[in-house]
């Protein structure tokens, strides 16, 4: 073997959630989210566009999960009884933002949810759209 050449196989990056996790996500209205290791799990609304998972903070607090993910994109979610390691990625693009808006409106369609869904459509919250990918 030549010097400096490694026999290790390249690490495969997981592109999406497994079929089982996707089924759990589709059946859930909320998930628990934790940024890093120090934060506690917080229950939040989430939506799916295709097989992709998106979240937005309603209250962007200095000590909240969204800002913690901005510093370190690793964290975890809980859905059902499963805990899944995730990496947060900032989402971009008005077409994607529109799709996420529509997903929130479709999923959270009760009269009591309307105020919150309208709030998620505000420009400042659209800009915080975050995709969660399995780690």
N, CA, C and O atoms as CSV, one atom per row, in Angstrom:
chain,resi,resn,atom,element,x,y,z
A,1,UNK,N,N,0.834,-1.175,0.000
A,1,UNK,CA,C,0.000,0.000,0.000
A,1,UNK,C,C,0.880,1.240,0.000
A,1,UNK,O,O,1.894,1.285,0.697
A,2,UNK,N,N,0.497,2.245,-0.779
A,2,UNK,CA,C,1.270,3.480,-0.870
A,2,UNK,C,C,1.133,4.284,0.410
A,2,UNK,O,O,0.117,4.216,1.102
A,3,UNK,N,N,2.163,5.039,0.707
A,3,UNK,CA,C,2.131,5.885,1.897
A,3,UNK,C,C,1.030,6.930,1.749
A,3,UNK,O,O,0.846,7.511,0.680
A,4,UNK,N,N,0.309,7.155,2.831
A,4,UNK,CA,C,-0.729,8.172,2.844
A,4,UNK,C,C,-2.073,7.726,2.277
A,4,UNK,O,O,-3.026,8.505,2.275
A,5,UNK,N,N,-2.166,6.492,1.799
A,5,UNK,CA,C,-3.419,5.986,1.240
A,5,UNK,C,C,-4.092,5.122,2.305
A,5,UNK,O,O,-3.483,4.198,2.844
A,6,UNK,N,N,-5.312,5.422,2.591
A,6,UNK,CA,C,-6.056,4.701,3.625
A,6,UNK,C,C,-6.945,3.641,2.990
A,6,UNK,O,O,-7.477,3.834,1.897
A,7,UNK,N,N,-7.102,2.509,3.694
A,7,UNK,CA,C,-7.982,1.446,3.215
A,7,UNK,C,C,-9.400,1.614,3.759
A,7,UNK,O,O,-10.284,0.826,3.423
A,8,UNK,N,N,-9.630,2.627,4.595
A,8,UNK,CA,C,-10.965,2.808,5.159
A,8,UNK,C,C,-11.953,3.177,4.067
A,8,UNK,O,O,-11.640,3.918,3.136
A,9,UNK,N,N,-13.148,2.640,4.210
A,9,UNK,CA,C,-14.217,2.963,3.271
A,9,UNK,C,C,-14.740,4.363,3.570
A,9,UNK,O,O,-14.713,4.810,4.716
A,10,UNK,N,N,-15.210,5.044,2.551
A,10,UNK,CA,C,-15.796,6.366,2.801
A,10,UNK,C,C,-17.043,6.232,3.670
A,10,UNK,O,O,-17.779,5.250,3.573
A,11,UNK,N,N,-17.266,7.220,4.510
A,11,UNK,CA,C,-18.434,7.226,5.382
A,11,UNK,C,C,-19.655,7.562,4.537
A,11,UNK,O,O,-19.648,8.536,3.784
A,12,UNK,N,N,-20.692,6.761,4.661
A,12,UNK,CA,C,-21.928,7.039,3.935
A,12,UNK,C,C,-22.756,8.045,4.721
A,12,UNK,O,O,-22.971,7.891,5.923
A,13,UNK,N,N,-23.206,9.050,4.039
A,13,UNK,CA,C,-24.056,10.056,4.659
A,13,UNK,C,C,-25.501,9.648,4.449
A,13,UNK,O,O,-25.924,9.371,3.326
A,14,UNK,N,N,-26.241,9.613,5.522
A,14,UNK,CA,C,-27.646,9.267,5.446
A,14,UNK,C,C,-28.401,10.448,4.848
A,14,UNK,O,O,-28.338,11.556,5.379
A,15,UNK,N,N,-29.095,10.225,3.778
A,15,UNK,CA,C,-29.780,11.307,3.069
A,15,UNK,C,C,-31.143,11.638,3.669
A,15,UNK,O,O,-31.594,12.780,3.581
A,16,UNK,N,N,-31.793,10.672,4.267
A,16,UNK,CA,C,-33.127,10.922,4.781
A,16,UNK,C,C,-33.470,9.966,5.905
A,16,UNK,O,O,-32.712,9.052,6.231
A,17,UNK,N,N,-34.632,10.203,6.486
A,17,UNK,CA,C,-35.095,9.357,7.574
A,17,UNK,C,C,-35.534,7.995,7.027
A,17,UNK,O,O,-35.950,7.879,5.874
A,18,UNK,N,N,-35.434,6.985,7.865
A,18,UNK,CA,C,-35.863,5.636,7.473
A,18,UNK,C,C,-37.379,5.622,7.272
A,18,UNK,O,O,-38.085,6.524,7.725
A,19,UNK,N,N,-37.859,4.605,6.600
A,19,UNK,CA,C,-39.293,4.469,6.347
A,19,UNK,C,C,-40.076,4.411,7.655
A,19,UNK,O,O,-41.156,4.993,7.758
A,20,UNK,N,N,-39.534,3.709,8.658
A,20,UNK,CA,C,-40.209,3.609,9.950
A,20,UNK,C,C,-40.323,4.950,10.648
A,20,UNK,O,O,-41.370,5.272,11.211
A,21,UNK,N,N,-39.259,5.734,10.615
A,21,UNK,CA,C,-39.284,7.049,11.248
A,21,UNK,C,C,-40.227,7.972,10.474
A,21,UNK,O,O,-40.971,8.743,11.079
A,22,UNK,N,N,-40.200,7.901,9.147
A,22,UNK,CA,C,-41.114,8.722,8.346
A,22,UNK,C,C,-42.567,8.409,8.685
A,22,UNK,O,O,-43.393,9.318,8.769
A,23,UNK,N,N,-42.884,7.133,8.881
A,23,UNK,CA,C,-44.251,6.745,9.245
A,23,UNK,C,C,-44.622,7.330,10.607
A,23,UNK,O,O,-45.734,7.827,10.784
A,24,UNK,N,N,-43.703,7.275,11.566
A,24,UNK,CA,C,-43.958,7.877,12.884
A,24,UNK,C,C,-44.170,9.379,12.774
A,24,UNK,O,O,-45.076,9.931,13.398
A,25,UNK,N,N,-43.338,10.034,11.985
A,25,UNK,CA,C,-43.461,11.476,11.811
A,25,UNK,C,C,-44.798,11.842,11.171
A,25,UNK,O,O,-45.464,12.782,11.604
A,26,UNK,N,N,-45.180,11.104,10.155
A,26,UNK,CA,C,-46.450,11.407,9.470
A,26,UNK,C,C,-47.651,11.235,10.401
A,26,UNK,O,O,-48.669,11.908,10.232
A,27,UNK,N,N,-47.538,10.346,11.372
A,27,UNK,CA,C,-48.636,10.090,12.303
A,27,UNK,C,C,-48.620,11.028,13.513
A,27,UNK,O,O,-49.525,10.966,14.346
A,28,UNK,N,N,-47.612,11.891,13.623
A,28,UNK,CA,C,-47.454,12.749,14.797
A,28,UNK,C,C,-47.785,14.201,14.491
A,28,UNK,O,O,-47.540,14.692,13.389
A,29,UNK,N,N,-48.345,14.872,15.481
A,29,UNK,CA,C,-48.626,16.305,15.336
A,29,UNK,C,C,-47.516,17.158,15.936
A,29,UNK,O,O,-47.364,18.327,15.583
A,30,UNK,N,N,-46.745,16.573,16.841
A,30,UNK,CA,C,-45.656,17.307,17.485
A,30,UNK,C,C,-44.444,16.403,17.592
A,30,UNK,O,O,-44.538,15.181,17.476
A,31,UNK,N,N,-43.307,17.036,17.816
A,31,UNK,CA,C,-42.109,16.269,18.134
A,31,UNK,C,C,-41.360,17.003,19.227
A,31,UNK,O,O,-41.565,18.196,19.449
A,32,UNK,N,N,-40.493,16.278,19.902
A,32,UNK,CA,C,-39.608,16.902,20.876
A,32,UNK,C,C,-38.318,17.264,20.160
A,32,UNK,O,O,-37.842,16.511,19.312
A,33,UNK,N,N,-37.757,18.408,20.497
A,33,UNK,CA,C,-36.520,18.835,19.847
A,33,UNK,C,C,-35.538,19.296,20.921
A,33,UNK,O,O,-35.910,19.939,21.903
A,34,UNK,N,N,-34.269,18.944,20.699
A,34,UNK,CA,C,-33.204,19.368,21.614
A,34,UNK,C,C,-31.997,19.726,20.763
A,34,UNK,O,O,-31.543,18.936,19.936
A,35,UNK,N,N,-31.495,20.914,20.977
A,35,UNK,CA,C,-30.272,21.336,20.295
A,35,UNK,C,C,-29.096,20.966,21.181
A,35,UNK,O,O,-29.108,21.242,22.380
A,36,UNK,N,N,-28.086,20.345,20.602
A,36,UNK,CA,C,-26.907,19.949,21.372
A,36,UNK,C,C,-27.236,18.898,22.403
A,36,UNK,O,O,-28.190,18.134,22.258
A,37,UNK,N,N,-26.430,18.874,23.447
A,37,UNK,CA,C,-26.620,17.898,24.531
A,37,UNK,C,C,-27.150,18.545,25.803
A,37,UNK,O,O,-27.689,17.860,26.672
A,38,UNK,N,N,-26.999,19.853,25.917
A,38,UNK,CA,C,-27.326,20.539,27.169
A,38,UNK,C,C,-28.783,20.975,27.275
A,38,UNK,O,O,-29.315,21.092,28.379
A,39,UNK,N,N,-29.422,21.213,26.160
A,39,UNK,CA,C,-30.807,21.667,26.184
A,39,UNK,C,C,-31.736,20.515,26.547
A,39,UNK,O,O,-31.407,19.344,26.358
A,40,UNK,N,N,-32.886,20.872,27.066
A,40,UNK,CA,C,-33.916,19.869,27.340
A,40,UNK,C,C,-34.775,19.732,26.086
A,40,UNK,O,O,-34.764,20.613,25.227
A,41,UNK,N,N,-35.511,18.644,25.977
A,41,UNK,CA,C,-36.429,18.474,24.860
A,41,UNK,C,C,-37.624,19.399,25.040
A,41,UNK,O,O,-38.185,19.508,26.131
A,42,UNK,N,N,-38.001,20.055,23.965
A,42,UNK,CA,C,-39.136,20.958,23.939
A,42,UNK,C,C,-40.109,20.466,22.875
A,42,UNK,O,O,-39.691,20.114,21.772
A,43,UNK,N,N,-41.382,20.437,23.188
A,43,UNK,CA,C,-42.378,20.027,22.207
A,43,UNK,C,C,-42.669,21.152,21.229
A,43,UNK,O,O,-42.939,22.280,21.640
A,44,UNK,N,N,-42.615,20.853,19.936
A,44,UNK,CA,C,-42.880,21.859,18.916
A,44,UNK,C,C,-43.712,21.268,17.776
A,44,UNK,O,O,-43.797,20.052,17.608
A,45,UNK,N,N,-44.316,22.161,17.004
A,45,UNK,CA,C,-44.972,21.766,15.769
A,45,UNK,C,C,-43.913,21.582,14.702
A,45,UNK,O,O,-42.875,22.243,14.725
A,46,UNK,N,N,-44.175,20.693,13.778
A,46,UNK,CA,C,-43.278,20.469,12.646
A,46,UNK,C,C,-44.128,20.109,11.448
A,46,UNK,O,O,-45.290,19.731,11.591
A,47,UNK,N,N,-43.556,20.223,10.284
A,47,UNK,CA,C,-44.261,19.817,9.068
A,47,UNK,C,C,-43.313,19.033,8.181
A,47,UNK,O,O,-42.094,19.053,8.348
A,48,UNK,N,N,-43.922,18.347,7.237
A,48,UNK,CA,C,-43.144,17.602,6.249
A,48,UNK,C,C,-43.504,18.096,4.859
A,48,UNK,O,O,-44.672,18.324,4.544
A,49,UNK,N,N,-42.498,18.253,4.051
A,49,UNK,CA,C,-42.675,18.538,2.631
A,49,UNK,C,C,-42.007,17.365,1.938
A,49,UNK,O,O,-40.781,17.257,1.910
A,50,UNK,N,N,-42.824,16.495,1.383
A,50,UNK,CA,C,-42.300,15.228,0.876
A,50,UNK,C,C,-41.803,14.421,2.056
A,50,UNK,O,O,-42.536,14.225,3.026
A,51,UNK,N,N,-40.575,13.951,1.989
A,51,UNK,CA,C,-39.970,13.191,3.093
A,51,UNK,C,C,-39.034,14.051,3.929
A,51,UNK,O,O,-38.244,13.526,4.714
A,52,UNK,N,N,-39.115,15.355,3.769
A,52,UNK,CA,C,-38.239,16.277,4.494
A,52,UNK,C,C,-38.993,16.897,5.669
A,52,UNK,O,O,-40.191,17.165,5.577
A,53,UNK,N,N,-38.280,17.123,6.774
A,53,UNK,CA,C,-38.875,17.637,8.014
A,53,UNK,C,C,-38.412,19.073,8.234
A,53,UNK,O,O,-37.221,19.378,8.170
A,54,UNK,N,N,-39.390,19.954,8.498
A,54,UNK,CA,C,-39.091,21.369,8.698
A,54,UNK,C,C,-39.720,21.874,9.993
A,54,UNK,O,O,-40.796,21.436,10.400
A,55,UNK,N,N,-39.016,22.805,10.620
A,55,UNK,CA,C,-39.492,23.431,11.852
A,55,UNK,C,C,-39.230,24.927,11.772
A,55,UNK,O,O,-38.355,25.393,11.042
A,56,UNK,N,N,-40.020,25.665,12.549
A,56,UNK,CA,C,-39.825,27.109,12.712
A,56,UNK,C,C,-40.076,27.437,14.169
A,56,UNK,O,O,-41.015,26.914,14.770
A,57,UNK,N,N,-39.245,28.300,14.748
A,57,UNK,CA,C,-39.538,28.729,16.118
A,57,UNK,C,C,-40.617,29.809,16.082
A,57,UNK,O,O,-40.567,30.712,15.246
A,58,UNK,N,N,-41.578,29.718,16.974
A,58,UNK,CA,C,-42.570,30.790,17.054
A,58,UNK,C,C,-41.990,31.946,17.855
A,58,UNK,O,O,-42.138,33.110,17.482
A,59,UNK,N,N,-41.338,31.617,18.947
A,59,UNK,CA,C,-40.653,32.620,19.767
A,59,UNK,C,C,-39.158,32.393,19.619
A,59,UNK,O,O,-38.635,31.381,20.086
A,60,UNK,N,N,-38.476,33.309,18.984
A,60,UNK,CA,C,-37.030,33.192,18.770
A,60,UNK,C,C,-36.308,33.794,19.973
A,60,UNK,O,O,-35.964,34.975,19.975
A,61,UNK,N,N,-36.085,32.974,20.991
A,61,UNK,CA,C,-35.451,33.438,22.226
A,61,UNK,C,C,-33.952,33.152,22.201
A,61,UNK,O,O,-33.499,32.193,21.576
A,62,UNK,N,N,-33.204,33.986,22.880
A,62,UNK,CA,C,-31.743,33.856,22.914
A,62,UNK,C,C,-31.298,32.501,23.445
A,62,UNK,O,O,-30.251,31.997,23.038
A,63,UNK,N,N,-32.067,31.907,24.338
A,63,UNK,CA,C,-31.699,30.618,24.927
A,63,UNK,C,C,-32.486,29.459,24.322
A,63,UNK,O,O,-32.437,28.345,24.843
A,64,UNK,N,N,-33.204,29.702,23.242
A,64,UNK,CA,C,-34.051,28.681,22.646
A,64,UNK,C,C,-33.314,27.727,21.722
A,64,UNK,O,O,-32.131,27.899,21.426
A,65,UNK,N,N,-34.042,26.725,21.279
A,65,UNK,CA,C,-33.461,25.678,20.437
A,65,UNK,C,C,-32.973,26.223,19.107
A,65,UNK,O,O,-31.945,25.765,18.606
A,66,UNK,N,N,-33.673,27.185,18.517
A,66,UNK,CA,C,-33.278,27.690,17.203
A,66,UNK,C,C,-31.894,28.342,17.253
A,66,UNK,O,O,-31.044,28.063,16.406
A,67,UNK,N,N,-31.672,29.191,18.224
A,67,UNK,CA,C,-30.364,29.860,18.332
A,67,UNK,C,C,-29.262,28.881,18.712
A,67,UNK,O,O,-28.119,29.028,18.279
A,68,UNK,N,N,-29.604,27.886,19.517
A,68,UNK,CA,C,-28.608,26.869,19.870
A,68,UNK,C,C,-28.201,26.074,18.625
A,68,UNK,O,O,-27.026,25.750,18.455
A,69,UNK,N,N,-29.156,25.763,17.763
A,69,UNK,CA,C,-28.839,25.069,16.510
A,69,UNK,C,C,-27.997,25.936,15.585
A,69,UNK,O,O,-27.202,25.410,14.807
A,70,UNK,N,N,-28.153,27.232,15.653
A,70,UNK,CA,C,-27.344,28.122,14.811
A,70,UNK,C,C,-25.871,28.065,15.220
A,70,UNK,O,O,-24.980,28.234,14.387
A,71,UNK,N,N,-25.626,27.826,16.504
A,71,UNK,CA,C,-24.243,27.721,16.995
A,71,UNK,C,C,-23.658,26.346,16.725
A,71,UNK,O,O,-22.487,26.225,16.367
A,72,UNK,N,N,-24.464,25.314,16.895
A,72,UNK,CA,C,-24.034,23.933,16.676
A,72,UNK,C,C,-25.225,23.179,16.088
A,72,UNK,O,O,-26.229,23.000,16.778
A,73,UNK,N,N,-25.143,22.735,14.838
A,73,UNK,CA,C,-26.306,22.152,14.178
A,73,UNK,C,C,-26.700,20.748,14.631
A,73,UNK,O,O,-27.684,20.200,14.133
A,74,UNK,N,N,-25.962,20.162,15.556
A,74,UNK,CA,C,-26.296,18.805,16.004
A,74,UNK,C,C,-27.271,18.832,17.173
A,74,UNK,O,O,-27.200,19.693,18.049
A,75,UNK,N,N,-28.182,17.867,17.161
A,75,UNK,CA,C,-29.156,17.760,18.237
A,75,UNK,C,C,-29.927,16.471,18.100
A,75,UNK,O,O,-29.423,15.489,17.555
A,76,UNK,N,N,-31.150,16.473,18.595
A,76,UNK,CA,C,-31.976,15.265,18.540
A,76,UNK,C,C,-33.446,15.644,18.533
A,76,UNK,O,O,-33.836,16.730,18.962
A,77,UNK,N,N,-34.247,14.715,18.033
A,77,UNK,CA,C,-35.696,14.843,18.125
A,77,UNK,C,C,-36.236,13.575,18.771
A,77,UNK,O,O,-35.598,12.522,18.747
A,78,UNK,N,N,-37.420,13.698,19.346
A,78,UNK,CA,C,-38.137,12.525,19.821
A,78,UNK,C,C,-39.465,12.490,19.089
A,78,UNK,O,O,-40.142,13.507,18.932
A,79,UNK,N,N,-39.812,11.312,18.653
A,79,UNK,CA,C,-41.104,11.084,18.015
A,79,UNK,C,C,-41.540,9.699,18.461
A,79,UNK,O,O,-40.794,8.726,18.352
A,80,UNK,N,N,-42.754,9.633,18.960
A,80,UNK,CA,C,-43.176,8.383,19.584
A,80,UNK,C,C,-42.248,8.118,20.758
A,80,UNK,O,O,-42.010,9.012,21.571
A,81,UNK,N,N,-41.731,6.925,20.856
A,81,UNK,CA,C,-40.786,6.595,21.924
A,81,UNK,C,C,-39.355,6.575,21.415
A,81,UNK,O,O,-38.455,6.105,22.111
A,82,UNK,N,N,-39.134,7.082,20.206
A,82,UNK,CA,C,-37.801,7.050,19.599
A,82,UNK,C,C,-37.099,8.384,19.741
A,82,UNK,O,O,-37.715,9.448,19.668
A,83,UNK,N,N,-35.816,8.303,19.943
A,83,UNK,CA,C,-34.958,9.487,19.941
A,83,UNK,C,C,-34.021,9.354,18.736
A,83,UNK,O,O,-33.364,8.328,18.561
A,84,UNK,N,N,-33.969,10.399,17.915
A,84,UNK,CA,C,-33.197,10.346,16.678
A,84,UNK,C,C,-32.233,11.525,16.632
A,84,UNK,O,O,-32.645,12.674,16.794
A,85,UNK,N,N,-30.958,11.245,16.413
A,85,UNK,CA,C,-29.962,12.304,16.270
A,85,UNK,C,C,-30.202,13.025,14.936
A,85,UNK,O,O,-30.432,12.387,13.908
A,86,UNK,N,N,-30.146,14.355,14.970
A,86,UNK,CA,C,-30.384,15.148,13.764
A,86,UNK,C,C,-29.332,16.241,13.616
A,86,UNK,O,O,-28.608,16.590,14.549
A,87,UNK,N,N,-29.288,16.753,12.409
A,87,UNK,CA,C,-28.487,17.928,12.085
A,87,UNK,C,C,-29.454,18.956,11.509
A,87,UNK,O,O,-30.243,18.649,10.615
A,88,UNK,N,N,-29.384,20.174,12.028
A,88,UNK,CA,C,-30.233,21.257,11.549
A,88,UNK,C,C,-29.552,21.973,10.390
A,88,UNK,O,O,-28.340,22.189,10.394
A,89,UNK,N,N,-30.347,22.327,9.416
A,89,UNK,CA,C,-29.832,23.012,8.229
A,89,UNK,C,C,-30.784,24.143,7.886
A,89,UNK,O,O,-31.991,23.927,7.777
A,90,UNK,N,N,-30.259,25.341,7.718
A,90,UNK,CA,C,-31.088,26.484,7.351
A,90,UNK,C,C,-31.669,26.271,5.961
A,90,UNK,O,O,-30.946,25.959,5.015
A,91,UNK,N,N,-32.972,26.442,5.849
A,91,UNK,CA,C,-33.650,26.285,4.556
A,91,UNK,C,C,-33.692,27.641,3.853
A,91,UNK,O,O,-33.721,28.693,4.491
A,92,UNK,N,N,-33.695,27.586,2.529
A,92,UNK,CA,C,-33.711,28.817,1.746
A,92,UNK,C,C,-34.643,28.672,0.554
A,92,UNK,O,O,-34.881,27.573,0.053
A,93,UNK,N,N,-35.159,29.803,0.119
A,93,UNK,CA,C,-35.929,29.843,-1.116
A,93,UNK,C,C,-37.411,30.061,-0.887
A,93,UNK,O,O,-38.032,29.383,-0.068
A,94,UNK,N,N,-37.969,31.006,-1.611
A,94,UNK,CA,C,-39.378,31.347,-1.413
A,94,UNK,C,C,-40.312,30.193,-1.788
A,94,UNK,O,O,-41.363,30.038,-1.166
A,95,UNK,N,N,-39.959,29.386,-2.781
A,95,UNK,CA,C,-40.805,28.243,-3.131
A,95,UNK,C,C,-40.865,27.229,-1.993
A,95,UNK,O,O,-41.926,26.683,-1.690
A,96,UNK,N,N,-39.719,26.983,-1.368
A,96,UNK,CA,C,-39.688,26.069,-0.225
A,96,UNK,C,C,-40.452,26.681,0.944
A,96,UNK,O,O,-41.222,25.985,1.606
A,97,UNK,N,N,-40.252,27.973,1.208
A,97,UNK,CA,C,-40.982,28.643,2.292
A,97,UNK,C,C,-42.490,28.547,2.054
A,97,UNK,O,O,-43.255,28.304,2.987
A,98,UNK,N,N,-42.913,28.738,0.802
A,98,UNK,CA,C,-44.339,28.628,0.474
A,98,UNK,C,C,-44.850,27.211,0.731
A,98,UNK,O,O,-45.955,27.036,1.245
A,99,UNK,N,N,-44.060,26.206,0.382
A,99,UNK,CA,C,-44.453,24.816,0.606
A,99,UNK,C,C,-44.568,24.521,2.103
A,99,UNK,O,O,-45.476,23.806,2.527
A,100,UNK,N,N,-43.655,25.067,2.899
A,100,UNK,CA,C,-43.702,24.883,4.351
A,100,UNK,C,C,-44.921,25.606,4.919
A,100,UNK,O,O,-45.606,25.065,5.787
A,101,UNK,N,N,-45.203,26.829,4.440
A,101,UNK,CA,C,-46.408,27.551,4.863
A,101,UNK,C,C,-47.657,26.707,4.602
A,101,UNK,O,O,-48.509,26.557,5.478
A,102,UNK,N,N,-47.753,26.160,3.392
A,102,UNK,CA,C,-48.913,25.352,3.018
A,102,UNK,C,C,-49.005,24.096,3.887
A,102,UNK,O,O,-50.101,23.676,4.258
A,103,UNK,N,N,-47.872,23.507,4.205
A,103,UNK,CA,C,-47.862,22.307,5.050
A,103,UNK,C,C,-48.358,22.626,6.459
A,103,UNK,O,O,-49.115,21.847,7.038
A,104,UNK,N,N,-47.936,23.766,7.017
A,104,UNK,CA,C,-48.441,24.179,8.337
A,104,UNK,C,C,-49.953,24.388,8.286
A,104,UNK,O,O,-50.676,23.918,9.164
A,105,UNK,N,N,-50.436,25.098,7.248
A,105,UNK,CA,C,-51.864,25.378,7.140
A,105,UNK,C,C,-52.679,24.100,6.982
A,105,UNK,O,O,-53.781,23.998,7.521
A,106,UNK,N,N,-52.153,23.138,6.256
A,106,UNK,CA,C,-52.861,21.881,6.032
A,106,UNK,C,C,-52.862,21.003,7.282
A,106,UNK,O,O,-53.884,20.410,7.628
A,107,UNK,N,N,-51.731,20.924,7.946
A,107,UNK,CA,C,-51.604,20.026,9.096
A,107,UNK,C,C,-52.313,20.572,10.339
A,107,UNK,O,O,-52.977,19.825,11.058
A,108,UNK,N,N,-52.170,21.851,10.582
A,108,UNK,CA,C,-52.738,22.476,11.782
A,108,UNK,C,C,-53.923,23.330,11.343
A,108,UNK,O,O,-53.828,24.555,11.264
A,109,UNK,N,N,-55.040,22.664,11.059
A,109,UNK,CA,C,-56.167,23.317,10.413
A,109,UNK,C,C,-57.368,23.588,11.317
A,109,UNK,O,O,-58.455,23.874,10.817
A,110,UNK,N,N,-57.196,23.505,12.625
A,110,UNK,CA,C,-58.309,23.787,13.529
A,110,UNK,C,C,-58.435,25.287,13.743
A,110,UNK,O,O,-57.502,26.047,13.483
A,111,UNK,N,N,-59.600,25.698,14.219
A,111,UNK,CA,C,-59.830,27.115,14.504
A,111,UNK,C,C,-58.831,27.621,15.550
A,111,UNK,O,O,-58.341,28.746,15.450
A,112,UNK,N,N,-58.534,26.794,16.543
A,112,UNK,CA,C,-57.605,27.191,17.595
A,112,UNK,C,C,-56.171,27.344,17.079
A,112,UNK,O,O,-55.380,28.088,17.658
A,113,UNK,N,N,-55.840,26.647,16.000
A,113,UNK,CA,C,-54.484,26.694,15.445
A,113,UNK,C,C,-54.273,27.854,14.481
A,113,UNK,O,O,-53.134,28.214,14.187
A,114,UNK,N,N,-55.345,28.435,13.992
A,114,UNK,CA,C,-55.270,29.446,12.926
A,114,UNK,C,C,-54.329,30.599,13.273
A,114,UNK,O,O,-53.512,31.002,12.445
A,115,UNK,N,N,-54.437,31.127,14.485
A,115,UNK,CA,C,-53.591,32.254,14.914
A,115,UNK,C,C,-52.109,31.892,14.787
A,115,UNK,O,O,-51.306,32.694,14.309
A,116,UNK,N,N,-51.759,30.696,15.211
A,116,UNK,CA,C,-50.367,30.267,15.199
A,116,UNK,C,C,-49.870,30.019,13.777
A,116,UNK,O,O,-48.741,30.368,13.433
A,117,UNK,N,N,-50.717,29.419,12.965
A,117,UNK,CA,C,-50.355,29.152,11.572
A,117,UNK,C,C,-50.122,30.470,10.842
A,117,UNK,O,O,-49.154,30.595,10.092
A,118,UNK,N,N,-50.988,31.447,11.049
A,118,UNK,CA,C,-50.793,32.764,10.428
A,118,UNK,C,C,-49.483,33.397,10.896
A,118,UNK,O,O,-48.790,34.055,10.120
A,119,UNK,N,N,-49.154,33.192,12.166
A,119,UNK,CA,C,-47.893,33.707,12.693
A,119,UNK,C,C,-46.685,33.074,12.026
A,119,UNK,O,O,-45.680,33.745,11.788
A,120,UNK,N,N,-46.777,31.787,11.724
A,120,UNK,CA,C,-45.671,31.104,11.050
A,120,UNK,C,C,-45.463,31.618,9.627
A,120,UNK,O,O,-44.387,31.433,9.057
A,121,UNK,N,N,-46.464,32.252,9.056
A,121,UNK,CA,C,-46.360,32.780,7.686
A,121,UNK,C,C,-45.670,34.137,7.631
A,121,UNK,O,O,-45.368,34.628,6.543
A,122,UNK,N,N,-45.419,34.744,8.769
A,122,UNK,CA,C,-44.761,36.058,8.779
A,122,UNK,C,C,-43.326,35.924,8.282
A,122,UNK,O,O,-42.658,34.919,8.524
A,123,UNK,N,N,-42.871,36.953,7.584
A,123,UNK,CA,C,-41.544,36.940,6.965
A,123,UNK,C,C,-40.443,36.605,7.965
A,123,UNK,O,O,-39.553,35.812,7.655
A,124,UNK,N,N,-40.487,37.187,9.144
A,124,UNK,CA,C,-39.410,36.946,10.120
A,124,UNK,C,C,-39.361,35.486,10.553
A,124,UNK,O,O,-38.287,34.974,10.868
A,125,UNK,N,N,-40.500,34.813,10.573
A,125,UNK,CA,C,-40.506,33.398,10.938
A,125,UNK,C,C,-40.180,32.519,9.743
A,125,UNK,O,O,-39.547,31.474,9.900
A,126,UNK,N,N,-40.599,32.922,8.561
A,126,UNK,CA,C,-40.244,32.152,7.357
A,126,UNK,C,C,-38.728,32.064,7.224
A,126,UNK,O,O,-38.198,31.031,6.813
A,127,UNK,N,N,-38.030,33.141,7.569
A,127,UNK,CA,C,-36.573,33.173,7.445
A,127,UNK,C,C,-35.880,32.235,8.427
A,127,UNK,O,O,-34.693,31.948,8.276
A,128,UNK,N,N,-36.607,31.759,9.427
A,128,UNK,CA,C,-36.014,30.834,10.405
A,128,UNK,C,C,-36.295,29.371,10.051
A,128,UNK,O,O,-35.972,28.475,10.832
A,129,UNK,N,N,-36.880,29.126,8.905
A,129,UNK,CA,C,-37.211,27.755,8.511
A,129,UNK,C,C,-35.957,26.885,8.548
A,129,UNK,O,O,-34.932,27.208,7.948
A,130,UNK,N,N,-36.070,25.790,9.259
A,130,UNK,CA,C,-34.948,24.890,9.483
A,130,UNK,C,C,-35.334,23.477,9.083
A,130,UNK,O,O,-36.392,22.977,9.467
A,131,UNK,N,N,-34.470,22.840,8.312
A,131,UNK,CA,C,-34.685,21.450,7.960
A,131,UNK,C,C,-33.927,20.566,8.939
A,131,UNK,O,O,-32.788,20.865,9.297
A,132,UNK,N,N,-34.547,19.493,9.367
A,132,UNK,CA,C,-33.900,18.532,10.247
A,132,UNK,C,C,-33.602,17.291,9.439
A,132,UNK,O,O,-34.488,16.720,8.803
A,133,UNK,N,N,-32.342,16.874,9.466
A,133,UNK,CA,C,-31.912,15.679,8.741
A,133,UNK,C,C,-31.320,14.687,9.740
A,133,UNK,O,O,-30.729,15.087,10.743
A,134,UNK,N,N,-31.481,13.398,9.464
A,134,UNK,CA,C,-30.890,12.415,10.385
A,134,UNK,C,C,-29.372,12.514,10.363
A,134,UNK,O,O,-28.764,12.795,9.330
A,135,UNK,N,N,-28.784,12.281,11.506
A,135,UNK,CA,C,-27.324,12.376,11.655
A,135,UNK,C,C,-26.707,11.005,11.513
A,135,UNK,O,O,-25.487,10.864,11.605
